[in-house]
């Protein structure tokens, strides 16, 4: 762990960073009673519901969110995205997407994809 911060005065929303440089993993967790708005690595607004989270690294993303990549989810959605060739997601030739619950739409790169349960693109 290279960094830790409380993002709200009640300390219910926390950000933890693991590592430094190109392989940094950033985690934001909302244990507060209401939604929390932050920004992901791509600069998109993310809304984390109560008990929502986002995990970001160059080769892996996971989130339980009400908004991600310009898509709004009601109720919230859970997805994981993993590079299968160890390249950063933005350059990966093969990624696996897992959809846990909520809407089956996810924004990847410059496009929206439909993932019923698990897909490889």
Secondary structure, DSSP 8 states (H G I E B T S, - for coil): --EEEE-STTS-EEEEEES-GGG-EEEEEE-SSS-EEEE-TTS-EEEE-TT-EEEEETTEEEEEEEEETTEEEEEEEEEEEEESSSS-TTT-S-EEEEEEES-SEEEETTEEEE-SSEEE-
